[in-house]
Amino acid sequence: MIIGVDPGGLFGGDDATMLSRFAEQTGITFPIGWDTDGTYRDFRVGAGIAPFPLDVVVGPDGRIAYLSREYEPTELKAVVESLVSP
């Protein structure tokens, strides 16, 4: 399952209208959660990573199987495939 997280924008100020427009423009179909309490900010600051983009894959065991602050589609695909392969 893919879930997006909107942390409120790089400088704050994102709202539901902006989020809907983003989803329409990019054609995404997965759900997007709204970080209302700063959990995403706390995570990225604690991990010492830039805010955008951030790709996180959580394995079936609940552990982070992949974390990248750059979009690397080949690496991301390989990790996901390794997790869903029998």
A tleap script that builds the chain and sets N, CA, C and O, in Angstrom:
source leaprc.protein.ff14SB
mol = sequence {
  NMET ILE ILE GLY VAL ASP PRO GLY GLY LEU
  PHE GLY GLY ASP ASP ALA THR MET LEU SER
  ARG PHE ALA GLU GLN THR GLY ILE THR PHE
  PRO ILE GLY TRP ASP THR ASP GLY THR TYR
  ARG ASP PHE ARG VAL GLY ALA GLY ILE ALA
  PRO PHE PRO LEU ASP VAL VAL VAL GLY PRO
  ASP GLY ARG ILE ALA TYR LEU SER ARG GLU
  TYR GLU PRO THR GLU LEU LYS ALA VAL VAL
  GLU SER LEU VAL SER CPRO
}
set mol.1.N position { 0.852 -1.169 0.000 }
set mol.1.CA position { 0.000 0.000 0.000 }
set mol.1.C position { 0.901 1.237 0.000 }
set mol.1.O position { 1.912 1.290 0.701 }
set mol.2.N position { 0.520 2.197 -0.780 }
set mol.2.CA position { 1.240 3.466 -0.818 }
set mol.2.C position { 0.377 4.502 -0.120 }
set mol.2.O position { -0.823 4.606 -0.374 }
set mol.3.N position { 1.002 5.261 0.756 }
set mol.3.CA position { 0.324 6.347 1.447 }
set mol.3.C position { 1.231 7.562 1.385 }
set mol.3.O position { 2.397 7.493 1.773 }
set mol.4.N position { 0.704 8.665 0.902 }
set mol.4.CA position { 1.449 9.913 0.901 }
set mol.4.C position { 1.196 10.657 2.201 }
set mol.4.O position { 0.181 10.450 2.865 }
set mol.5.N position { 2.127 11.522 2.551 }
set mol.5.CA position { 1.956 12.350 3.741 }
set mol.5.C position { 2.251 13.794 3.355 }
set mol.5.O position { 3.322 14.099 2.830 }
set mol.6.N position { 1.305 14.668 3.616 }
set mol.6.CA position { 1.508 16.091 3.404 }
set mol.6.C position { 1.812 16.708 4.759 }
set mol.6.O position { 0.947 16.757 5.633 }
set mol.7.N position { 3.041 17.180 4.932 }
set mol.7.CA position { 3.407 17.765 6.221 }
set mol.7.C position { 2.996 19.226 6.354 }
set mol.7.O position { 3.397 19.898 7.304 }
set mol.8.N position { 2.202 19.723 5.412 }
set mol.8.CA position { 1.757 21.108 5.492 }
set mol.8.C position { 2.497 22.029 4.547 }
set mol.8.O position { 2.250 23.235 4.537 }
set mol.9.N position { 3.404 21.480 3.749 }
set mol.9.CA position { 4.172 22.292 2.804 }
set mol.9.C position { 5.532 22.634 3.353 }
set mol.9.O position { 5.765 22.559 4.560 }
set mol.10.N position { 6.423 23.008 2.473 }
set mol.10.CA position { 7.797 23.327 2.870 }
set mol.10.C position { 7.841 24.452 3.892 }
set mol.10.O position { 8.635 24.418 4.832 }
set mol.11.N position { 6.985 25.446 3.703 }
set mol.11.CA position { 6.953 26.590 4.616 }
set mol.11.C position { 5.619 26.700 5.334 }
set mol.11.O position { 5.285 27.748 5.887 }
set mol.12.N position { 4.853 25.604 5.321 }
set mol.12.CA position { 3.530 25.621 5.917 }
set mol.12.C position { 2.533 26.245 4.946 }
set mol.12.O position { 2.915 26.700 3.868 }
set mol.13.N position { 1.305 26.267 5.312 }
set mol.13.CA position { 0.304 26.934 4.499 }
set mol.13.C position { -0.450 26.047 3.532 }
set mol.13.O position { -1.411 26.505 2.914 }
set mol.14.N position { -0.046 24.774 3.375 }
set mol.14.CA position { -0.829 23.890 2.517 }
set mol.14.C position { -2.229 23.736 3.108 }
set mol.14.O position { -2.410 23.745 4.326 }
set mol.15.N position { -3.199 23.597 2.234 }
set mol.15.CA position { -4.552 23.348 2.693 }
set mol.15.C position { -5.173 22.259 1.824 }
set mol.15.O position { -4.541 21.782 0.881 }
set mol.16.N position { -6.389 21.869 2.129 }
set mol.16.CA position { -7.041 20.773 1.417 }
set mol.16.C position { -7.190 21.064 -0.074 }
set mol.16.O position { -7.072 20.153 -0.894 }
set mol.17.N position { -7.446 22.316 -0.432 }
set mol.17.CA position { -7.580 22.676 -1.841 }
set mol.17.C position { -6.259 22.466 -2.578 }
set mol.17.O position { -6.243 21.920 -3.681 }
set mol.18.N position { -5.172 22.891 -1.983 }
set mol.18.CA position { -3.858 22.711 -2.602 }
set mol.18.C position { -3.533 21.228 -2.755 }
set mol.18.O position { -2.989 20.805 -3.775 }
set mol.19.N position { -3.868 20.452 -1.744 }
set mol.19.CA position { -3.600 19.022 -1.778 }
set mol.19.C position { -4.421 18.342 -2.876 }
set mol.19.O position { -3.903 17.484 -3.589 }
set mol.20.N position { -5.679 18.713 -3.016 }
set mol.20.CA position { -6.515 18.156 -4.082 }
set mol.20.C position { -5.976 18.532 -5.456 }
set mol.20.O position { -5.941 17.698 -6.362 }
set mol.21.N position { -5.561 19.764 -5.610 }
set mol.21.CA position { -5.003 20.221 -6.882 }
set mol.21.C position { -3.731 19.438 -7.219 }
set mol.21.O position { -3.534 19.032 -8.364 }
set mol.22.N position { -2.875 19.231 -6.225 }
set mol.22.CA position { -1.645 18.460 -6.427 }
set mol.22.C position { -1.978 17.047 -6.899 }
set mol.22.O position { -1.367 16.550 -7.845 }
set mol.23.N position { -2.937 16.403 -6.249 }
set mol.23.CA position { -3.319 15.040 -6.624 }
set mol.23.C position { -3.849 14.996 -8.052 }
set mol.23.O position { -3.520 14.082 -8.809 }
set mol.24.N position { -4.666 15.973 -8.423 }
set mol.24.CA position { -5.193 16.026 -9.788 }
set mol.24.C position { -4.081 16.240 -10.811 }
set mol.24.O position { -4.043 15.560 -11.836 }
set mol.25.N position { -3.179 17.176 -10.541 }
set mol.25.CA position { -2.109 17.511 -11.483 }
set mol.25.C position { -1.134 16.369 -11.677 }
set mol.25.O position { -0.616 16.177 -12.778 }
set mol.26.N position { -0.877 15.612 -10.631 }
set mol.26.CA position { 0.108 14.532 -10.727 }
set mol.26.C position { -0.523 13.194 -11.082 }
set mol.26.O position { 0.177 12.259 -11.472 }
set mol.27.N position { -1.844 13.097 -10.948 }
set mol.27.CA position { -2.529 11.859 -11.287 }
set mol.27.C position { -2.389 10.760 -10.247 }
set mol.27.O position { -2.667 9.596 -10.537 }
set mol.28.N position { -1.964 11.113 -9.044 }
set mol.28.CA position { -1.821 10.081 -8.020 }
set mol.28.C position { -3.189 9.560 -7.598 }
set mol.28.O position { -4.179 10.292 -7.603 }
set mol.29.N position { -3.224 8.307 -7.239 }
set mol.29.CA position { -4.479 7.683 -6.837 }
set mol.29.C position { -4.417 7.099 -5.429 }
set mol.29.O position { -5.419 6.598 -4.918 }
set mol.30.N position { -3.247 7.162 -4.805 }
set mol.30.CA position { -3.126 6.623 -3.450 }
set mol.30.C position { -3.573 7.673 -2.436 }
set mol.30.O position { -3.586 8.867 -2.736 }
set mol.31.N position { -3.940 7.223 -1.232 }
set mol.31.CA position { -4.386 8.173 -0.209 }
set mol.31.C position { -3.244 9.051 0.286 }
set mol.31.O position { -2.085 8.638 0.317 }
set mol.32.N position { -3.599 10.265 0.669 }
set mol.32.CA position { -2.621 11.200 1.233 }
set mol.32.C position { -3.104 11.589 2.619 }
set mol.32.O position { -4.208 12.106 2.790 }
set mol.33.N position { -2.265 11.333 3.592 }
set mol.33.CA position { -2.586 11.722 4.963 }
set mol.33.C position { -2.101 13.132 5.232 }
set mol.33.O position { -1.216 13.638 4.542 }
set mol.34.N position { -2.673 13.749 6.214 }
set mol.34.CA position { -2.331 15.115 6.585 }
set mol.34.C position { -1.651 15.069 7.948 }
set mol.34.O position { -2.239 14.604 8.925 }
set mol.35.N position { -0.419 15.548 8.012 }
set mol.35.CA position { 0.320 15.558 9.273 }
set mol.35.C position { -0.070 16.803 10.058 }
set mol.35.O position { 0.461 17.887 9.818 }
set mol.36.N position { -0.982 16.647 10.979 }
set mol.36.CA position { -1.486 17.799 11.724 }
set mol.36.C position { -0.716 18.086 13.002 }
set mol.36.O position { -0.876 19.152 13.597 }
set mol.37.N position { 0.125 17.139 13.433 }
set mol.37.CA position { 0.799 17.354 14.715 }
set mol.37.C position { 2.324 17.421 14.629 }
set mol.37.O position { 2.995 17.420 15.661 }
set mol.38.N position { 2.885 17.480 13.412 }
set mol.38.CA position { 4.327 17.645 13.260 }
set mol.38.C position { 5.135 16.366 13.358 }
set mol.38.O position { 6.359 16.430 13.470 }
set mol.39.N position { 4.492 15.201 13.321 }
set mol.39.CA position { 5.203 13.935 13.434 }
set mol.39.C position { 6.220 13.762 12.310 }
set mol.39.O position { 7.344 13.316 12.542 }
set mol.40.N position { 5.817 14.118 11.090 }
set mol.40.CA position { 6.733 14.002 9.947 }
set mol.40.C position { 7.956 14.883 10.156 }
set mol.40.O position { 9.083 14.442 9.933 }
set mol.41.N position { 7.746 16.111 10.577 }
set mol.41.CA position { 8.851 17.039 10.827 }
set mol.41.C position { 9.792 16.456 11.882 }
set mol.41.O position { 11.012 16.490 11.715 }
set mol.42.N position { 9.233 15.927 12.957 }
set mol.42.CA position { 10.058 15.348 14.014 }
set mol.42.C position { 10.873 14.171 13.495 }
set mol.42.O position { 12.041 14.011 13.848 }
set mol.43.N position { 10.243 13.339 12.646 }
set mol.43.CA position { 10.934 12.182 12.080 }
set mol.43.C position { 12.103 12.617 11.210 }
set mol.43.O position { 13.219 12.129 11.386 }
set mol.44.N position { 11.862 13.532 10.270 }
set mol.44.CA position { 12.921 13.902 9.339 }
set mol.44.C position { 14.033 14.659 10.036 }
set mol.44.O position { 15.201 14.471 9.696 }
set mol.45.N position { 13.712 15.507 10.998 }
set mol.45.CA position { 14.748 16.234 11.734 }
set mol.45.C position { 15.574 15.250 12.556 }
set mol.45.O position { 16.801 15.341 12.586 }
set mol.46.N position { 14.904 14.309 13.224 }
set mol.46.CA position { 15.610 13.305 14.025 }
set mol.46.C position { 16.500 12.414 13.191 }
set mol.46.O position { 17.550 11.963 13.649 }
set mol.47.N position { 16.073 12.156 11.945 }
set mol.47.CA position { 16.862 11.309 11.054 }
set mol.47.C position { 17.898 12.113 10.281 }
set mol.47.O position { 18.736 11.536 9.588 }
set mol.48.N position { 17.850 13.443 10.392 }
set mol.48.CA position { 18.816 14.299 9.714 }
set mol.48.C position { 18.673 14.291 8.199 }
set mol.48.O position { 19.669 14.291 7.476 }
set mol.49.N position { 17.439 14.285 7.723 }
set mol.49.CA position { 17.210 14.215 6.285 }
set mol.49.C position { 16.390 15.402 5.806 }
set mol.49.O position { 15.622 16.002 6.558 }
set mol.50.N position { 16.578 15.722 4.525 }
set mol.50.CA position { 15.835 16.814 3.912 }
set mol.50.C position { 14.356 16.438 3.817 }
set mol.50.O position { 14.020 15.255 3.772 }
set mol.51.N position { 13.478 17.431 3.788 }
set mol.51.CA position { 12.056 17.126 3.832 }
set mol.51.C position { 11.449 16.565 2.560 }
set mol.51.O position { 10.517 15.766 2.645 }
set mol.52.N position { 11.921 16.936 1.414 }
set mol.52.CA position { 11.271 16.533 0.170 }
set mol.52.C position { 12.290 16.078 -0.842 }
set mol.52.O position { 13.336 16.724 -0.913 }
set mol.53.N position { 12.114 15.072 -1.608 }
set mol.53.CA position { 11.154 14.019 -1.325 }
set mol.53.C position { 11.711 13.099 -0.249 }
set mol.53.O position { 12.903 13.143 0.055 }
set mol.54.N position { 10.891 12.306 0.297 }
set mol.54.CA position { 11.316 11.305 1.262 }
set mol.54.C position { 10.545 10.039 0.962 }
set mol.54.O position { 9.323 9.995 1.110 }
set mol.55.N position { 11.256 9.015 0.543 }
set mol.55.CA position { 10.636 7.729 0.248 }
set mol.55.C position { 10.952 6.776 1.384 }
set mol.55.O position { 12.117 6.532 1.699 }
set mol.56.N position { 9.910 6.242 1.996 }
set mol.56.CA position { 10.061 5.292 3.088 }
set mol.56.C position { 9.241 4.056 2.746 }
set mol.56.O position { 8.060 4.154 2.412 }
set mol.57.N position { 9.877 2.897 2.832 }
set mol.57.CA position { 9.170 1.633 2.638 }
set mol.57.C position { 9.241 0.883 3.956 }
set mol.57.O position { 10.320 0.631 4.492 }
set mol.58.N position { 8.077 0.537 4.462 }
set mol.58.CA position { 7.990 -0.224 5.705 }
set mol.58.C position { 7.681 -1.663 5.330 }
set mol.58.O position { 6.714 -1.936 4.620 }
set mol.59.N position { 8.506 -2.577 5.810 }
set mol.59.CA position { 8.333 -3.990 5.507 }
set mol.59.C position { 7.209 -4.617 6.300 }
set mol.59.O position { 6.654 -3.991 7.203 }
set mol.60.N position { 6.872 -5.842 5.970 }
set mol.60.CA position { 5.787 -6.550 6.664 }
set mol.60.C position { 6.040 -6.698 8.164 }
set mol.60.O position { 5.103 -6.874 8.943 }
set mol.61.N position { 7.307 -6.626 8.561 }
set mol.61.CA position { 7.643 -6.758 9.975 }
set mol.61.C position { 7.527 -5.439 10.735 }
set mol.61.O position { 7.762 -5.383 11.942 }
set mol.62.N position { 7.154 -4.359 10.001 }
set mol.62.CA position { 6.992 -3.057 10.639 }
set mol.62.C position { 8.264 -2.241 10.708 }
set mol.62.O position { 8.254 -1.126 11.231 }
set mol.63.N position { 9.349 -2.767 10.196 }
set mol.63.CA position { 10.627 -2.046 10.202 }
set mol.63.C position { 10.824 -1.305 8.879 }
set mol.63.O position { 10.291 -1.699 7.842 }
set mol.64.N position { 11.594 -0.232 8.940 }
set mol.64.CA position { 11.899 0.510 7.723 }
set mol.64.C position { 12.847 -0.323 6.876 }
set mol.64.O position { 13.958 -0.644 7.299 }
set mol.65.N position { 12.393 -0.671 5.669 }
set mol.65.CA position { 13.189 -1.488 4.747 }
set mol.65.C position { 13.952 -0.618 3.758 }
set mol.65.O position { 14.935 -1.061 3.165 }
set mol.66.N position { 13.503 0.610 3.583 }
set mol.66.CA position { 14.127 1.512 2.609 }
set mol.66.C position { 13.828 2.944 3.012 }
set mol.66.O position { 12.703 3.275 3.387 }
set mol.67.N position { 14.841 3.784 2.932 }
set mol.67.CA position { 14.691 5.198 3.244 }
set mol.67.C position { 15.598 5.971 2.314 }
set mol.67.O position { 16.803 5.720 2.265 }
set mol.68.N position { 15.035 6.903 1.579 }
set mol.68.CA position { 15.838 7.690 0.653 }
set mol.68.C position { 15.303 9.102 0.569 }
set mol.68.O position { 14.090 9.313 0.535 }
set mol.69.N position { 16.189 10.056 0.537 }
set mol.69.CA position { 15.764 11.445 0.377 }
set mol.69.C position { 15.851 11.904 -1.071 }
set mol.69.O position { 15.599 13.069 -1.378 }
set mol.70.N position { 16.205 10.992 -1.945 }
set mol.70.CA position { 16.210 11.246 -3.385 }
set mol.70.C position { 15.315 10.209 -4.041 }
set mol.70.O position { 15.260 9.064 -3.592 }
set mol.71.N position { 14.622 10.592 -5.086 }
set mol.71.CA position { 13.768 9.641 -5.794 }
set mol.71.C position { 14.640 8.765 -6.671 }
set mol.71.O position { 15.213 9.231 -7.656 }
set mol.72.N position { 14.738 7.503 -6.315 }
set mol.72.CA position { 15.540 6.511 -7.039 }
set mol.72.C position { 14.605 5.382 -7.442 }
set mol.72.O position { 14.509 4.381 -6.732 }
set mol.73.N position { 13.910 5.526 -8.574 }
set mol.73.CA position { 12.879 4.542 -8.926 }
set mol.73.C position { 13.381 3.112 -9.052 }
set mol.73.O position { 12.662 2.183 -8.683 }
set mol.74.N position { 14.583 2.906 -9.559 }
set mol.74.CA position { 15.099 1.542 -9.717 }
set mol.74.C position { 15.326 0.890 -8.358 }
set mol.74.O position { 14.945 -0.261 -8.147 }
set mol.75.N position { 15.943 1.622 -7.443 }
set mol.75.CA position { 16.178 1.096 -6.092 }
set mol.75.C position { 14.857 0.857 -5.359 }
set mol.75.O position { 14.666 -0.176 -4.717 }
set mol.76.N position { 13.965 1.817 -5.467 }
set mol.76.CA position { 12.668 1.708 -4.793 }
set mol.76.C position { 11.900 0.498 -5.299 }
set mol.76.O position { 11.346 -0.265 -4.508 }
set mol.77.N position { 11.867 0.321 -6.598 }
set mol.77.CA position { 11.167 -0.825 -7.196 }
set mol.77.C position { 11.770 -2.148 -6.737 }
set mol.77.O position { 11.042 -3.092 -6.429 }
set mol.78.N position { 13.109 -2.220 -6.691 }
set mol.78.CA position { 13.784 -3.446 -6.283 }
set mol.78.C position { 13.433 -3.808 -4.841 }
set mol.78.O position { 13.198 -4.977 -4.534 }
set mol.79.N position { 13.398 -2.827 -3.972 }
set mol.79.CA position { 13.068 -3.091 -2.560 }
set mol.79.C position { 11.625 -3.576 -2.441 }
set mol.79.O position { 11.352 -4.568 -1.767 }
set mol.80.N position { 10.716 -2.880 -3.091 }
set mol.80.CA position { 9.307 -3.274 -3.019 }
set mol.80.C position { 9.118 -4.678 -3.576 }
set mol.80.O position { 8.430 -5.499 -2.971 }
set mol.81.N position { 9.725 -4.957 -4.724 }
set mol.81.CA position { 9.596 -6.292 -5.300 }
set mol.81.C position { 10.176 -7.379 -4.387 }
set mol.81.O position { 9.624 -8.476 -4.298 }
set mol.82.N position { 11.284 -7.072 -3.714 }
set mol.82.CA position { 11.874 -8.064 -2.817 }
set mol.82.C position { 10.976 -8.341 -1.618 }
set mol.82.O position { 10.986 -9.443 -1.070 }
set mol.83.N position { 10.204 -7.346 -1.215 }
set mol.83.CA position { 9.319 -7.516 -0.072 }
set mol.83.C position { 8.033 -8.260 -0.423 }
set mol.83.O position { 7.452 -8.929 0.432 }
set mol.84.N position { 7.593 -8.151 -1.652 }
set mol.84.CA position { 6.337 -8.792 -2.028 }
set mol.84.C position { 6.538 -10.129 -2.755 }
set mol.84.O position { 5.574 -10.844 -3.026 }
set mol.85.N position { 7.788 -10.456 -3.064 }
set mol.85.CA position { 8.080 -11.741 -3.719 }
set mol.85.C position { 7.928 -12.874 -2.714 }
set mol.85.O position { 8.258 -12.725 -1.537 }
set mol.86.N position { 7.419 -14.021 -3.197 }
set mol.86.CA position { 7.241 -15.168 -2.291 }
set mol.86.C position { 8.580 -15.748 -1.842 }
set mol.86.O position { 8.610 -16.714 -1.079 }
savepdb mol mol.pdb
quit
